[in-house]
Amino acid sequence: MYLSRWCRSAAFTKANSTIITRHASSQPRSRIHLPPPFPVIESCPLPTCACRPAPTNLDIDREHSLNGTMAVYAEQVLVSTGRDDWKSRIEEEDEADFVRELKGLLGRGGKFCDPYYNIALTNSSFSPTDPSSGTSAYLLPSFLYVPAIPTSKSSIENFVKAFLQPADLHNTLNVLSPEQKKLLTGDPSLQQQFLKVVDVDDILVLICGHNGRDRRCGIMGPLLRSEFEEKLRMKGITPPTGTPVQGPHDKMVHSARVGLISHIGGHKFAGNVIIYLPPSMKSNALAGTGIWYGRVSPEHVEGIVNETILGGKVISSMFRGGIKKGGELLRL
């Protein structure tokens, strides 16, 4: 679920029309193709050991280019639900007060709607720290874990202001009043209201397994989760115990959390996998980034573990896009 890109107001419409006019041109522009600012290999290496068989009865799009099919977003809010599947619209779940309120604030017509700062709101199978204390969520690619977000309206509004708004607005929003600008600008001082926020030091492997939305991901998700867990374990990368806690960031071998997530777009490209490599992986060229892959099958998992998670290389044939801290997008 992607929020903010659908919101509109008279001021935003005026700003958008200004952009269109400014960039309109009858003359084509030449483009200089520069190499991507990260290591790349063309295709995924063949597996060297046995892997689970891939389903053969899924309608997977294998024709269109994957590059650039990742939705544009500044931050992904990954909600810990402890469940493997959800209703097609995650806000319709019985215990989705946090998701519903957040969508209301950031979505179309919402109080904090900013068309230039898109937030991805996603459920995950990771267990919350303490459900009685509120919602637990990962913030990526900020690589933060917030263990307890109270579900009152005022607390969720403070959460948005503390973590999910930019320090500076897009320059086309200069047409807004000072009050409107302040409403859409973040206030990091509010972060102190949220206790025990920690830096994420684990590798995160997120696999769309949203069967309630599309059977292709519903079938591929659990299969890929088992494959990733096995192939990571073979490399000595094991799951951490419990939910994230603050710890040292100079480990030579990181632990990895592998989980299922809700809809991220592109079901026709199943399996869809997002890999977040923490900034503490200093020797990895992709440290501090999120890498999106599509058309992932079990036979690709060993190669992804070796080349991307351990080797810091993007596999271009499967690459949907990427993101760095601060919202900088990665493209081939």
Backbone hydrogen bonds, N-H to C=O, Kabsch-Sander energy under -0.5 kcal/mol:
donor,donor_aa,acceptor,acceptor_aa,energy
3,L,1,M,-0.5
3,L,119,I,-3.5
7,C,4,S,-1.2
13,T,9,S,-2.7
14,K,10,A,-2.1
15,A,11,A,-2.4
16,N,12,F,-2.8
17,S,13,T,-2.3
18,T,14,K,-1.6
19,I,15,A,-1.6
20,I,16,N,-2.1
21,T,17,S,-2.2
22,R,18,T,-2.5
23,H,19,I,-2.1
24,A,20,I,-0.7
24,A,21,T,-0.7
33,H,31,R,-0.6
34,L,32,I,-0.9
38,F,36,P,-0.7
41,I,314,V,-2.6
60,I,58,L,-1.5
61,D,268,K,-2.9
62,R,60,I,-0.7
68,G,320,R,-0.8
69,T,66,L,-2.2
70,M,320,R,-1.9
74,A,118,N,-3.5
75,E,118,N,-1.1
76,Q,140,L,-3.9
77,V,75,E,-0.5
77,V,120,A,-3.5
78,L,76,Q,-0.8
78,L,138,Y,-2.8
79,V,77,V,-0.8
79,V,122,T,-3.1
80,S,136,S,-2.7
81,T,79,V,-0.7
81,T,124,S,-1.9
82,G,124,S,-0.5
82,G,126,F,-1.8
83,R,124,S,-0.7
90,I,88,S,-0.7
92,E,89,R,-2.5
93,E,90,I,-1.3
96,A,93,E,-0.9
100,R,96,A,-2.9
101,E,97,D,-2.5
102,L,98,F,-2.6
103,K,99,V,-2.6
104,G,100,R,-2.1
105,L,101,E,-1.9
106,L,102,L,-2.2
107,G,103,K,-2.7
110,G,107,G,-2.9
112,F,105,L,-2.6
113,C,110,G,-1.5
117,Y,114,D,-1.7
119,I,3,L,-1.4
120,A,75,E,-2.7
121,L,1,M,-3.4
121,L,119,I,-0.6
122,T,77,V,-2.8
122,T,120,A,-0.6
124,S,79,V,-2.2
125,S,260,L,-2.0
130,D,147,P,-0.5
133,S,130,D,-2.6
134,G,131,P,-1.1
135,T,149,I,-2.4
137,A,146,V,-2.2
138,Y,78,L,-2.4
139,L,144,L,-3.0
140,L,76,Q,-2.2
140,L,138,Y,-0.5
143,F,139,L,-0.9
144,L,139,L,-1.9
145,Y,198,V,-2.5
146,V,137,A,-3.1
149,I,135,T,-2.1
156,I,152,S,-2.2
157,E,153,K,-2.2
158,N,154,S,-2.1
159,F,155,S,-2.1
160,V,156,I,-2.2
161,K,157,E,-2.3
162,A,158,N,-2.5
163,F,159,F,-2.4
164,L,159,F,-0.6
164,L,160,V,-2.0
173,L,170,H,-2.3
174,N,171,N,-1.4
175,V,172,T,-0.7
176,L,173,L,-1.8
181,K,177,S,-2.5
182,K,178,P,-2.3
183,L,179,E,-1.8
184,L,180,Q,-1.4
185,T,181,K,-0.5
185,T,182,K,-0.9
186,G,166,P,-2.7
187,D,161,K,-3.2
190,L,187,D,-2.1
191,Q,188,P,-2.0
192,Q,189,S,-1.0
193,Q,190,L,-1.9
194,F,191,Q,-1.9
195,L,193,Q,-0.7
197,V,194,F,-0.6
198,V,145,Y,-2.0
200,V,143,F,-2.7
201,D,199,D,-0.6
203,I,255,S,-2.6
204,L,276,Y,-2.3
205,V,203,I,-0.5
205,V,257,R,-2.9
206,L,204,L,-0.6
206,L,274,I,-3.2
207,I,205,V,-0.5
207,I,259,G,-2.6
208,C,272,N,-2.2
209,G,261,I,-2.2
211,N,209,G,-2.0
213,R,210,H,-1.6
214,D,210,H,-2.4
218,G,214,D,-1.8
219,I,215,R,-2.2
220,M,216,R,-2.4
221,G,217,C,-2.7
223,L,219,I,-0.9
224,L,220,M,-2.8
225,R,221,G,-2.4
226,S,222,P,-2.0
227,E,223,L,-1.8
228,F,224,L,-3.0
229,E,225,R,-2.5
230,E,226,S,-2.0
231,K,227,E,-2.7
232,L,228,F,-2.7
233,R,229,E,-1.9
234,M,230,E,-1.8
235,K,231,K,-0.7
235,K,232,L,-0.9
236,G,233,R,-1.7
237,I,232,L,-2.7
238,T,236,G,-0.7
242,G,240,P,-0.5
254,H,252,M,-0.5
256,A,238,T,-1.6
257,R,203,I,-3.1
258,V,256,A,-0.5
259,G,205,V,-2.6
259,G,257,R,-0.5
261,I,207,I,-2.3
262,S,123,N,-1.8
269,F,266,G,-2.3
270,A,267,H,-1.9
273,V,293,Y,-2.4
274,I,206,L,-3.0
275,I,291,I,-2.6
276,Y,204,L,-2.6
276,Y,274,I,-0.5
277,L,275,I,-0.6
277,L,289,T,-2.4
281,M,278,P,-2.0
282,K,280,S,-2.0
284,N,281,M,-2.2
285,A,283,S,-0.5
287,A,284,N,-2.0
288,G,277,L,-3.1
289,T,277,L,-0.8
289,T,286,L,-1.4
290,G,323,I,-2.7
291,I,275,I,-2.7
292,W,321,G,-2.8
293,Y,273,V,-3.2
294,G,318,M,-2.2
295,R,269,F,-4.2
296,V,271,G,-2.3
300,H,297,S,-2.4
301,V,297,S,-0.6
301,V,298,P,-1.1
302,E,298,P,-0.5
304,I,300,H,-2.4
305,V,301,V,-2.6
306,N,302,E,-2.4
307,E,303,G,-3.2
308,T,304,I,-1.8
309,I,304,I,-2.0
310,L,305,V,-1.9
311,G,306,N,-0.7
312,G,308,T,-1.2
313,K,307,E,-2.7
314,V,39,P,-2.7
316,S,41,I,-2.7
316,S,314,V,-0.9
317,S,42,E,-1.9
318,M,315,I,-1.4
319,F,315,I,-0.5
319,F,316,S,-0.8
320,R,292,W,-2.8
321,G,292,W,-1.0
322,G,330,L,-1.3
323,I,290,G,-2.0
324,K,328,E,-2.7
325,K,288,G,-1.0
327,G,324,K,-2.0
330,L,322,G,-2.8
